[in-house]
Amino acid sequence: MKITCPYCGERDHREFTYRGDATAIRPSIDNTSLDDHQAFVYDRKNTAGTHRELWNHTSGCRTHVVVVRDTVSHEIFSCEPVGPFAKQLARNVAKLKGAGA
Amino acid sequence: MSGFRLKAAETGGKALHFTFDGKSFVGREGDTLASALMANGVSIVGRSFKYHRPRGIFTAGSEEPSALVTLRSGGRHEPNVRATEIELYEGLEARSQNRWPSVRFDLMAVNQLAGKAFSAGFYYKTFMGPRRAGHKATQFWYFCEQFIRRAAGLGKGATSADPDTYSRMNAWCDVLVIGAGAAGIAAAGRAASAGARVIMCDERARGGGSLTGAPELLDGQPAAEWASDAMEELAELDNVTILTRTTVQSMFDGDTYLAVERVNDHRDEPKRHQPRQRAWTIRAASTVIATGAIERPIVFAGNDRPGVMLADAARRYAVEYGVAPGRAVAVFTNNDTGWLAARDMARAGVIVSAIVDVRADVQDDVRKAGEESRAEIFLGAAITGTRGWQELQGAHVRDFHEVSNTLGGKKRFIGCDCIAVSGGWSPAFHLTSQQGGKPQWDAELQAFLPGEASANWFGAGAMAGKFGLRNAFRTGEEAAVRALTQAGFGEGESSVPVIEGDAIDYAPAPVLEINSPGKSFVDLQHDVTADDVRLAHREGFVSVEHLKRYTTLGMATDQGKTSNVTGLAIMAQTRDMSIPEVGTTRFRPPYTPVALATLAGEQYGHLSTVRRTPMHDWHVANGAHMYANGPWLRPESYNAPGETVEQAYIREARKVRESVGLVDVSTLGKIDVQGPDAAEFLNRIYSNGFAKLPVGKARYGLMLREDGFLFDDGTTWRLDEHRFLMTTTTAGAGHVMEHLEYHRDVVWPDLKVALTSVSDEWAGVAVAGPKSRQVLAACVTKCDVSNEALPFMGVRTGEIVGIPVWIARLSFSGEMAYEVYCGANWGQALWDALMAAGEKHDIVPYGLEALSTLRIEKGHVAGPELNGRTTPGDLGLQGMVSSKKNFVGAVLNNRPAMQAEDRLQLVAIRSIDGQRIIGGSHLVKGTKDEPGLSEGHTTSTCFSPALNAYISLALLERGRARFGEKMYATNPVRDSHVAVEVINPHMVDPKGARMHG
C-alpha cells in the first residue's frame, strides 16, 4: 500500500504508523464522563468500505494525516494533514507547487 | 522407478559429486538434485507426512509435494527443501526426512496399517474429547498423542545458528514482468522497446519457462537456444533488470511485490560478502504476470508409489536433463499434452510402453504423435491401480467410459516403472488470488482462470488460460502494451518470432479421479486421499473452507499446487454440483515457503542497528560486559579479571551505598518540550501535576495510556518558564514521542507546544552514593552544589572542566545522587572528569545490573513492572494520580476493576532459604510437587548486598496486606522452588533520608 503524504509525496505505508480510527474524537479535557471515554477507547464501527483513519508519517516528516481509505479494496482517496501546523504547511506546499509550475 | 542417464546425454557437462543419506553419487552440471538422484536410479527420496509411505519425485519444479529433503548440515542445515528446485553443486549434502531408520526401510510405516484410524479429522476426533477422570480411553489417547505427534511431520529444524547473512533490497520499475517464459520474454521485450524500466523475475536459474524443453522451432532455432539468446539480449539492455532464481512470493496493495532471490543457494557456501538470499520489495507502476500453469494429476489407486509423476515433469527430465524417468514409462492422460510428452520422451530415447487416455478418441495428429512414440495405445481406458512393493512395477488398466464415469471390461496389466500422468493444467494465478481476485471457472479448459482484480496487473500466457507458444507470445505482448499504457508509455515495437511446431489443444476431458479400490492420494504431501474428501462430505464438511481445514487438503508447504483442483472436483462430484458451485479457496502469500531469516534481512546479527553511547569505547576498554537494551548497548557490569557478572554487580552496588559510583544514563529517552502551553500540555499528559512545577525543579512523572494503565515514567525538568526536558525509559522513548505528538497534533492542536527528540544530543552520567556531592563539589564550577543551593529534585546549570552541564539532583538508587547531562560530544570528557574527581573516594563505574539492584532494593519500578497490565495503584503509586485535574487515562483509571482490592500489587520477596529467586517465578503456597494456584509472580530479581539475601520485586494478589507472609517462588521450568517472605518493597531507606541528606 502506498500513501501520498501531503509534504513528502508518495511513500510506502511502512514509513507510516497506523494511529487508529480518525472518527473517534477524544472527549474534551473537561469531560469526565466514563461512557464518553469508554466509547472513545473501545467502541469502533469496524467499517467495511470508505473509512477515515489516522496515520503518522513516523519515518518521514512525522506529520499526522487523515487518510480516507476503502478498507475492502484498500484504495486511498485522500490524505490530509492534521495538527497545529497543518494550515501553515498546506500554504507552504501550495506556494512551492505554484513556484514549480 | 529406476531412472538413468540417457545415452545421448552421457557426455558433456562437468561431473559433480554429492551425497544423499550419506551415500556418494555423481551428477552433472545443470542437474537439479532431483534429476541427479533420478539419473542415479534413486527412486525413494522421502516418506509421507502421516502414513510414512515411500515417496518419489513427482514434479520438476517448485510445486513439488513429495521430494522434500534436508540440505547441508550444521548451521546451514535446511529442512523441507524441494529436491526439484535445488541446483546441484559440488559437495552437495542432502538427507531424506521423516523416516527411521532409513528411507527404504521405515519402521514408522506401521502407521499405514492403522490407516483407517488416521483418516481425516483424526486429531479432532481423538484428542479434542472431554478430559474427565475415569475416561480411560481418552487418557490412553493422550498418552499416545506424544508418539503420534513425533511420527507425523516433515524435516527437523536446525539447532545451531545460521552463519550466513541475508539482505533486503528495494526496487522500483515501470513494468514488472513475473515469469521469464515465452509470455514473459515477449512482454519484457515489448516493454523495454518502449523505454520503460523493466524488472523481470523468474524462479528458475536461467528462465525460459517451457521454452527450455519445447520441441518447437522459433525463427528456425530450437526453442531453448532462442530463449537463451533472447534472455541475453534483454539482459544487455540498460533499462532491463533480470532477476533469476527469484520467486515473486507475494503481491501486496499498491502494486508492491515481495520477491525472494536465492543468491547463493546453488553453492555450498555463499560467496564472500554475499548474502545467501535477498528479499526484494518491488514497487511497480504496472505488472505483467506470466507465471504459466501447473500440471495436475489424475488421481487413481496406488498413485503415490515412487515412479508416478506428472507427465510434463517426466518429459522435462528426459528432454532437458537427459535423464530417463524409468526403463519403461506408461503415460496416463485426459488431454493431448500427455501424448506429446510421450512422443518427446521417445524422441529423447526413453521407452514409452503405453499411452492410456480416458477419452474414446483423439485427433489424428495426436494419434500420430502416439504412434511415433511406439507405445501401446489404450483409448477409453484408465489406470485403476498400481503394482509393486516399494517401487512401481506395473499398472492395471481397465476400460473407462468418460461420460458415465464408469469402469468396465477386463483388467489388463501393463509393465512399467514410471507412470507419467496428466490431468490437465491449472493456471498459476496465486499472486492475483492473494489480492482477492476471484477466480473464474472455464469449463472448456477445466480450470480456474485468474478473473478480474483491482490492481494494475495484466495476465499473459498460460497463467491467463492462453495456452501454447503462439498464444503466449501474442498475449505477452498484449499485456505489455496495456501495462505500458498504464505506466504512461508508448506501445513499443512487436518482435514475435516465427513458430514452427504443434498446435495443441490443451482442453482436457473432465476426468480427474478414477474411483477404484485402494488408496488414491489427492494431496501427496499431507496424505489426503480421495476417500478422505468423501468422508469430509459424509460428516458435513462440504464447503471448500471446511473441506480444507478438516482434511488439511492443500495446507502443506506446497499449498496444494498440484492437488487443489482435484480435491474440488471430487467434492463437486460427491455433492453432485459443478466445480464453480463448490468454489475455491483463496491462495495466501507466500507462493513457496520463505525463510524467516530472509524476511529479517539485515535486522539480525551483526548487521542489525546498534546504538552506542558516547562513552561506549571506555566501557569496553574497562571490562564492561555489554548488554543489548533495545537497539542500545549498555554496560551490564564492569568485570575485574576472573570476576563473574554477579560478583561484579554486587561489588559495584555495595560501593555505591558505601561511597560513590557513576553510571552511563545516556540511553534514557529525552524530549525537549517547549512553548507557552508546554506546562499545560505536560499537565494533561502526566497523571501527577506539572502546571506548578517551578523553574529549576524536576519532578518524577507517570504517564498512563488512555485506558488507564501505566504507560511510561521518568523525570521532567523545568529548565525555563516555557521549556522542559522530559526523560523517558530507554525502551519507551520512541513510543512516548509518538504519544506526545499524537496528543499535540490530533487531540489538542490549540496548545502551543513544540516537541523535539533530543535523546542523542545529550550524554548523561548519574553520580550516586553518599560521597556524590563531594565528587561534584570537586569538579563543578559556576554552580553551588550544597544541599541548600541544590536541594533534592533541584536542577541547575554549571560547568565541569569547562563543559557546560545540566545537573539535576535525582535518585533512582535511593542514595544521594545527581544526573549530569552535557552535549553528546563531551560525554567522554565529562565521564573522565567525574572519574578523576571521584578518585580519592574510590569511585566505581557501575552497570545495568548494579543500577537495577539498587532500584530494586529501593522499591523503584522499571520496565518489568511497567508491563502494560499494571496501574499506578498496583505499584503503590496511587498518590501520584491527581484527583484535582484531568489527564490522559484519568477517567478510565477510575473504573472499579482498575481500583479493585484483589489486583496484583507490588511487593518485594526475600529468599529465606538462601536460594536464588528466578525471574518469572510464580508465588504459591504449596510444595514443589503440588504448588497450587499462582497468586502472583516475580518481576525483577537480584542479590541484595544491603539485605544480604536474594530478593525480588513481585506482583501479588492483595500484596500490600500480606507483608510477613511466607510463600514459595516456584519455577517448574527451571526446577526452582524457593521459600520466601513477602516484604515491603521499600527495602532500603524507606523514609528517603539518604537521598534527601
Interface residues (C-beta under 8 A of the other chain):
Chain A: M1 K2 D12 H13 T17 R19 R26 P27 I29 D30 N31 T32 S33 L34 H37 Q38 F40 V41 L54 N56 T58 R62 T63 H64 S73 H74 E75 V82 G83 P84 A86
Chain B: F252 D253 G254 T256 T281 R283 S454 R684 E706 D707 E738 E741 Y742 R744 D745 V746 V747 W748 P749 D750 L751 K752 N886 A890 V891 L892 N894 R895
